[in-house]
Amino acid sequence: MTRNDTRQNETQGGGRCLRGCLIATVVFVVLLVVGGIGVYVGGRAYLARNLPRWQERYPAIGIATSLLQLRQDLAMPEGQETVQVGRHAGAEDRSLLPEDIPVFDQPLQEAFSISPAHVTGYQRLAEPHDAVLEQVRASMGDHGWELAAEEEAQEGVLMVWIKGERDCQIEVSTYDGASELWLRCSGTE
């Protein structure tokens, strides 16, 4: 074998590798596209079926879907809704908020999910973080709540309040130059 034959074999071997890599890449892209379509078609139905249960367990999911305006995209088509045992439907009506859970009057944004058993809420506020904390502490105390725990959280403060058999978790944080108030409380039942 001559020196030229060796170079020719190396070049042909490199071409085979390139061809194999190209085929593998095309197969991967086709599988990715087909899988993406399958997840979109089948996944939406799965999310729509399970979203109410997840919102019950993790109220922040309901707030996030409302804020991101995803609720319509993930809702079950009309006529296919199913009632799930143990689910507490929540209304996005601030007037249903129990009187002993104080919130701010003029938020920049807000979202609520209120039922007789659960209250979940979010407010984005123009007031500074420390002023929000001060007002929450004073208002909750004025309404008969006792502070059970308080700890520093990521970019904020997490407080747990107790009133009889009820509890209320309130987080005050700062995000993108504004204060945010998150609350998850027992309702009046």
Steps between C-alpha positions, in 0.01 A plus 500: 500500500634840410481822685227634266281190561514565875386862456221391266371245757509763777304745284237239413466404869442868590225521237323200651512660845360825366218315322419301816495813716273675250256207496498485881432875519210479252347207693537693827332813355211295356446326837514834678238657271268196517543483878429873536179468300396200712567683826309806378196298392495244781667712766245781493220257579706349783577845644138609469379187681750533785522879535208533747652234731844664480349842574333351807828357626721794390296825492791691343435307176157662476650843553772435241253378236287808561793743485646337189152479343537126440168398656306508168771307316505224760126483575300191409279540194136577583297200599804298611540647847496249782427569864783389721417392852661720765580790268411843629411731217647844550364825367713788378279745689678722752171584671486139631822553698438442874506829691778381730750450214628849417635586156604824334238725340680620187733229368671520164377144430309242694351153468290302746351155533247509783272226630345446842786262589803663332629845413792543264612840383769704331552875491774700327547826689667835446572534875856420615571155647549622858176705494307194374647284778413760763143533379448120477628450856281779637186402305520129579550578871206745494278224354582251779771296325806388698839474335612135537816510287702738290807426293705650224408357161655553159489878452236541768336393824265208562255530791258245644201638687254302718147591605308225681496199266594709197844578360632750250836496322610836366812566298620852428775522240650739251509428129591726212485819708158436658379328815299180473259359755411130479248348736353157560249481781225286642159637412214541744396133515 
